[in-house]
Amino acid sequence: QVSPEQVILSHSPLQLFSQFHPRCMLVSGQGPVEENAHDLGFKHVVTVEALRKAYPLLDMVDLSRRPKELPPPTTGFPTIEGVILFGEPVRWETSLQLITDVLLSNGNPGAELQHVPYPHLPILACNMDLLWMAEAKMPRFGHGSFLLCLESIYKKVTGRELKYEALIGKPSPVTYRYAQYLIQQQAEKQGWKAPIRRLYAVGDNPMSDVYGANLYNNYLKSAQQSQVQAGLKRGPQAASPQADISLELRNDCNSSVESCESILVCTGVYRHSGAVPKETEAHPEERVFHGHRDFCFDPSLVEASHIVQDVDDAVQLAFKKENWS
């Protein structure tokens, strides 16, 4: 039986960002985003739909949703103090417009624009996958595609780069560090005495699962030399608090873990054309980089340690390497 404490979602590490929990945060995504935000510790949450209803003149793309009469001025609506991007929304045009309005107005989208504030309000983004595999023959747009749209619009409108306070989810080292932290917690609860030396990360997407595992493996190697940000580009993301969060987890985690091996399965985004090889044989330098803007493209990071057919084979491989089979 799998307990909730054993499951990590793309947004799970946001509970560590307690400095933003008291703020009034705009949340974007699908499903129970309000409930998810509250469960993570955020006290004051506003959805995109609530913002649209408070300011009906902002959402003008869909003619059927435009107000038939001029609405009265909005009063009493709280000032937005930050943005949480949980995942891709249903109505991209609405979310892109209203999130941009919030950033340009410093949290008061009903106000007349006097100047563009910069740095803009803090943005916490989860799940950076550009593409994901569903029932269709080709991959579908993921939240990374939505982030790309938002970044492009903001850059085109303001001439400046959109910045993130945190990028959470694969391939962020923060997510893998948080996973290690929970694994070690579970080991302690179950009375596991032997030190954990290796982690195994299994996934179907070379640009997120494999990239993230290899990036974290580099992190583990460099952490031994007190270099916490191995692999991150010196760009808009470099000054974020993610390194501070990693340091906090570093202090909480047992330092026994030495490596993180990436295992790529062929049942999702990645489909091998022939027989499944035991080791990687592709040419990653010829691939188009689908990773996020704030992570550098190192061809070696998308090269899996192992390629197997499915998750069961991946588990059996880990068992064999740990001499548990």
C-alpha positions in Angstrom: 0.0 0.0 0.0 1.3 3.4 -1.0 0.7 6.2 1.5 0.5 9.9 0.6 3.8 10.5 2.3 5.5 8.3 -0.3 4.1 10.3 -3.3 5.7 13.5 -4.7 3.8 15.7 -7.1 5.4 18.4 -9.2 4.2 21.0 -6.7 5.0 19.2 -3.5 8.3 21.1 -2.8 6.4 24.4 -2.7 5.6 23.7 0.9 9.2 24.5 1.6 8.8 28.1 0.3 7.2 29.4 3.5 8.2 33.0 2.9 5.4 33.1 0.2 2.7 31.3 2.3 1.2 34.4 3.9 1.0 36.4 0.7 -2.1 36.7 -1.6 -1.2 34.4 -4.5 -2.9 34.1 -7.9 -3.1 30.4 -8.9 -3.3 29.0 -12.4 -3.9 25.4 -13.5 -6.6 22.8 -13.6 -8.4 20.9 -10.9 -8.6 21.8 -7.2 -5.8 24.5 -7.4 -7.2 26.4 -4.4 -7.2 23.3 -2.3 -3.8 22.2 -3.4 -2.4 25.7 -2.6 -3.9 25.6 0.9 -2.6 22.1 1.5 0.9 23.3 0.7 0.6 26.1 3.3 -0.6 29.1 1.3 -3.0 31.1 3.3 -4.6 33.5 0.7 -5.3 32.2 -2.7 -7.1 33.8 -5.7 -7.9 31.8 -8.9 -7.8 33.1 -12.4 -11.5 32.5 -12.7 -12.2 34.6 -9.5 -9.9 37.3 -11.0 -11.8 37.2 -14.3 -15.2 37.6 -12.5 -13.9 40.5 -10.5 -12.5 42.3 -13.5 -14.7 41.1 -16.4 -13.2 43.6 -18.9 -9.8 41.9 -18.8 -10.9 38.7 -20.7 -11.8 39.8 -24.2 -10.8 37.1 -26.6 -13.9 34.9 -26.4 -16.7 37.1 -27.7 -19.4 35.0 -25.9 -17.8 35.9 -22.5 -17.5 39.6 -23.0 -19.9 41.6 -20.7 -22.9 42.9 -22.5 -23.0 46.0 -20.4 -20.3 48.1 -18.7 -19.8 46.5 -15.3 -19.5 48.7 -12.1 -15.9 49.4 -10.8 -14.4 46.6 -8.8 -13.9 47.4 -5.1 -12.5 45.4 -2.2 -10.5 42.9 -4.3 -7.2 42.1 -2.7 -3.8 43.1 -4.2 -2.1 40.1 -5.8 1.4 39.5 -4.3 2.6 36.6 -6.3 1.7 33.9 -8.9 1.7 30.1 -8.6 1.6 28.2 -11.9 0.6 24.7 -11.1 0.0 23.4 -14.6 -1.4 24.1 -18.0 -4.9 25.8 -17.8 -7.9 25.0 -19.9 -8.3 28.5 -21.4 -4.7 29.6 -22.3 -5.7 32.9 -23.7 -7.5 33.9 -20.5 -4.7 32.8 -18.2 -2.0 34.4 -20.3 -3.8 37.7 -20.5 -4.7 37.9 -16.8 -1.3 36.7 -15.5 0.4 39.3 -17.7 -2.1 41.9 -16.4 -1.2 41.1 -12.8 2.6 41.3 -13.5 2.3 44.5 -15.4 0.1 46.2 -12.8 2.0 44.9 -9.8 -1.0 43.0 -8.6 -3.7 45.5 -9.3 -5.0 44.6 -12.8 -7.9 47.1 -12.6 -5.5 50.0 -12.4 -4.3 52.1 -15.3 -0.8 51.2 -16.3 1.7 53.9 -15.4 4.9 52.1 -15.7 6.1 48.5 -15.9 7.4 47.3 -12.5 10.6 45.3 -12.6 11.5 43.0 -11.0 7.9 41.9 -11.3 5.9 39.9 -8.7 7.4 36.6 -7.7 6.4 33.6 -9.8 6.5 30.0 -8.6 6.1 27.5 -11.4 5.6 23.8 -11.4 6.0 21.1 -14.1 8.2 22.3 -16.9 7.6 19.5 -19.4 7.2 20.9 -22.9 5.5 17.8 -24.1 3.8 14.7 -22.6 2.5 11.5 -24.1 -1.2 10.7 -24.0 -3.3 8.4 -26.2 -2.5 10.4 -29.4 0.2 9.2 -31.7 2.3 12.3 -31.1 3.1 14.1 -27.8 0.8 16.8 -26.5 1.6 20.3 -25.2 2.6 20.3 -21.5 2.9 23.1 -19.0 6.4 23.9 -20.3 4.6 25.0 -23.6 2.4 27.4 -21.5 5.4 28.8 -19.7 7.1 29.4 -23.1 4.1 31.3 -24.3 4.0 33.4 -21.1 7.8 34.1 -21.2 7.5 35.1 -24.9 4.6 37.5 -24.4 6.2 39.1 -21.4 9.5 39.6 -23.2 7.7 41.0 -26.3 5.6 43.4 -24.3 8.2 44.7 -21.8 11.5 43.9 -23.5 12.7 42.1 -20.3 13.0 38.5 -19.2 10.3 36.9 -17.2 11.9 35.6 -13.9 11.0 32.8 -11.6 11.5 32.6 -7.9 11.3 28.9 -8.3 11.0 26.3 -11.0 9.7 23.1 -9.4 9.3 19.6 -10.8 11.6 17.7 -13.1 14.3 18.5 -14.0 14.8 20.9 -11.1 17.4 19.7 -8.6 15.1 21.0 -5.8 12.6 18.3 -6.7 15.1 15.5 -6.7 16.6 16.8 -3.4 13.1 16.8 -1.9 12.6 13.2 -3.2 15.8 12.1 -1.6 14.7 13.7 1.7 11.4 11.8 1.7 13.0 8.5 0.7 15.4 8.8 3.6 12.4 9.7 5.9 10.6 6.6 4.7 13.7 4.5 5.3 14.0 5.7 8.8 10.3 5.0 9.6 10.8 1.4 8.3 13.9 0.8 10.4 16.2 0.7 7.4 19.7 0.7 8.8 22.0 0.5 5.7 23.0 3.8 4.2 21.4 4.7 0.9 24.2 5.1 -1.6 22.3 5.2 -5.0 19.0 6.7 -6.2 17.3 5.4 -9.3 15.1 7.8 -11.4 12.8 6.2 -13.9 11.0 8.1 -16.6 9.9 8.2 -20.2 11.1 11.7 -21.2 14.8 12.3 -21.9 14.4 16.1 -21.7 12.9 16.1 -18.2 13.2 12.7 -16.4 16.7 11.8 -17.7 18.0 15.4 -17.8 16.8 16.0 -14.2 18.3 12.7 -12.9 21.6 13.4 -14.5 21.6 17.0 -13.4 21.0 15.8 -9.8 23.7 13.3 -10.1 26.0 16.2 -11.0 24.7 18.0 -8.1 25.5 15.1 -5.8 29.0 15.0 -7.1 29.5 18.8 -6.9 27.8 19.0 -3.5 30.7 17.0 -2.1 32.9 19.9 -3.2 30.4 22.5 -1.9 29.2 23.5 -5.4 25.5 23.5 -5.1 24.3 24.8 -8.4 26.0 22.5 -10.8 24.4 22.5 -14.3 22.2 25.6 -13.8 22.7 28.3 -16.4 23.8 31.7 -15.2 20.7 33.4 -16.4 17.4 34.7 -15.1 17.0 31.7 -12.8 20.5 31.8 -11.3 19.6 34.3 -8.6 16.6 32.4 -7.3 16.2 31.0 -3.8 16.2 27.4 -5.1 19.9 27.1 -4.0 18.9 28.2 -0.5 16.1 25.6 -0.4 18.6 23.0 -1.6 21.0 24.0 1.1 18.3 23.6 3.7 17.5 20.1 2.5 21.1 19.4 2.3 21.4 20.0 6.0 18.4 17.9 6.7 19.4 15.0 4.4 21.8 12.2 5.3 24.9 12.7 3.2 25.2 9.0 2.3 23.7 9.3 -1.2 26.5 9.3 -3.8 24.8 9.0 -7.1 21.5 9.1 -9.0 21.2 6.8 -12.0 18.7 7.6 -14.8 16.6 4.8 -16.3 14.7 5.6 -19.5 11.6 3.5 -20.4 10.1 3.1 -23.9 6.4 3.4 -23.0 5.9 7.2 -23.2 7.5 10.1 -24.9 10.6 8.1 -25.7 10.1 5.3 -28.2 13.0 3.3 -29.3 12.9 2.2 -33.0 14.6 -1.1 -32.6 15.5 -3.6 -30.0 16.0 -2.1 -26.6 19.7 -1.7 -26.0 21.3 -2.3 -22.6 22.9 1.1 -22.6 22.4 4.4 -24.4 23.5 4.5 -28.1 21.7 7.5 -29.4 23.4 10.8 -30.5 22.0 13.4 -28.0 24.0 16.2 -29.6 21.7 16.0 -32.6 18.5 16.4 -30.6 16.4 19.6 -30.3 16.5 20.8 -26.6 13.0 20.7 -25.2 14.1 21.7 -21.7 13.2 25.0 -20.0 14.9 28.2 -20.9 16.7 28.5 -17.5 18.5 25.2 -17.8 21.5 24.8 -20.1 21.6 22.2 -22.8 24.3 19.7 -22.1 24.0 16.7 -24.5 25.4 14.4 -21.8 22.5 15.2 -19.5 19.8 13.7 -21.8 21.8 10.5 -22.2 20.3 7.9 -19.9 22.4 5.6 -17.8 20.1 2.7 -18.9 17.3 2.1 -21.4 14.7 -0.6 -20.7 11.3 -1.4 -22.0 9.0 -0.5 -19.1 8.8 0.3 -15.4 8.9 -3.3 -14.3 12.2 -3.8 -16.2 13.5 -0.7 -14.5 12.6 -2.0 -11.1 14.2 -5.3 -11.8 17.3 -3.5 -13.1 17.6 -1.6 -9.8 17.1 -4.8 -7.8 19.8 -6.5 -9.8 22.3 -3.6 -9.3 21.6 -3.6 -5.6 22.0 -7.4 -5.4 18.3 -7.8 -4.3 17.3 -10.1 -7.1 
